Amino acid sequence: MAPKRLAVCVLASAALAASGCGSSKSSSNDNSVSGTTASANRLTRSELIAKGDAICARVNQRVFSNPARTTADLVRLTPRLSEYELAAAREMEKLNPPTSLLSDWQQIVAASKTLAEHTGELGEQVAKKNTVAARATLSTDATLQSELFAIAKRDGFKVCSRPG
């Protein structure tokens, strides 16, 4: 894959990963998805969608405000982008979804974390000129992103259900 084409694919992957946001898995926090919480602490569907879409919008803005024009740009930008995407997924992890969205929320947050990690891995793969690994990662991410978008769209997310 030519370096420019690979850079575009990696950036597209990162953008899609960012837009996959909108769900949450748990942490040990009492307001987390896996913790036992009172239903009074749960967000409503509309509150969750608003908060999740706001996080996705911030990540999308970050992804598209720093375009990689060269392979060197890509290698330089992906570690920070990966960290930012992971922080956003952790932020969403703290949200307490309504019971009806709990399973979907857990799936989306887990996938968002995986995609954020893959953003960093892609940067490393590009740096090592390992196009075989980069293609495999992009292929895996494309499937995962399609699943994320379908879940987010079904649940009513707008920003998190489509690429930036």
N, C-alpha and C positions, 0 to 999 in steps of 0.2 A: 504494500500500500504506500503510495507516495506520502511524504511527510505532511504536505498541506492537507491531503485528503484525510489522513489519520488524525491530524489536529482538528479538523472539522468534525469528524466522527466522535472524537473524545469530548469536544465541547458540547456537541449535541447530546451525548450520553450524560454529561454533567448537568446540562439543562433539564433533561428529562428526569434525572434523579432528583433534582431540586423540585420539580413540579410534582413529583410523586409524594411529596410531603402531605400531611393532613391526617396523620393517625398517630396512635401512641401505644406503646407497649409499657410495661411497668418497671418501676424501680421500687426501692424500699419505702419511698415516701407514702404516707397515709392517703394522699390524694392521687396516688398513681393508679394505673389501670390494674395492676396485679394485686395491689394491696386491698385489704378489706376496708371499704369506705361506706359511710352512710349515704343513702341515695340523695340526701339533701345536698351533699357536696358535689354531686354529679352535674355536669353541664347539660343544658338542653341541646337538642340536635342543632338548633340554629346558632347557639353560642359556640358549640364545637366547630361548626362549619366556618363561622366568622373568624374565630381564633386560628384555626388551621389554615384557612385561605390567606390570612394576614401573614403568617409565617412563610407560606409558600411564595407569596408575592415578594417578601424581602429577599428570599433566597434567589428567586428568578432575577430580581433586579441586580443582585450581586454577580450572578453568573453572566448576565448580558452586559454589565457595565465594564467588564475587563476581558474583552475578547483576545484570544491568542491568535496572533497573526503568523507566528513562526513556531517551529518545533521547540525552540529554546523558550519562547513565551509559555508554551504549554507545560513544559517541564517545570518552569518557575512558578506558574500559577496554580497548578493542580493540588499541591500539598495544602496551600491555604484554603482553596475552595473546598477540598475534602473536609478540612477541620470545621469550616463554616457550616457545611451541610450537616455534619455530624452534630454540631452544637444545636442546629435547628431541630434535628430529630430528637435530641435530648429535651429540648424545650417542649416539643409536642408530647413527649413521653410523660411530662408532668401534668398534662391536661387529663381530666377525669371525664371520659365520654359517658353518654347515657348507656344503660345496659344494652339497649337494642343495637348499639354500634360497637360494643366492646370487642368482639371478634375481628371485625373489619379493621378497627382502629389498631389492634395489635398487629395484624398482618401488614398494614401500611407502614407503621413505624419500624417494624423489623426490616421490611424491604427498603425503606428509606435509609436506614443505617447501613445495610449491605451496599446499596448504591453509592453512598458517601465514601465508604471504604474503597469501593471499586474506582472512584474518581482518583484517589491517591495512587492506587495500584496502576491505573492506566498511565499516569504521569511517569511512574517508575519504568513501566514497560516501554514507553516511548523513549525515555532517556537511554535505555539499554538497546534501543532499536529492535525490540522483540515484537515484531508485527504479528506473529502467530498468536502470541499470548494476548496482545491487544485486541485482535479480532475476536478471539474466544470470549474475552471479557465483554466486549461490545455486544456480541450475540446473546450472551447470558443476560446482560442488562436490558436489551431490547425486549426480551420475553418478560422479565420481571417488571419493567416499566408498563408494558401493556396490561399486565394483571393489576398493577397499582391504579392505573388510570381507570380501568373498568370498575374497580371497587369504589374509588373516590367519586366517580360519576354517578354510580348507582346510589351512593349515600347523599348526594346533593352538593358535593364540593364543586366549586367553579374553577378557581385558580389551580387547585391541587389535582384536578382531573384532566389536565392537558399540558402539553409542553408550553413553557414560558411564552 
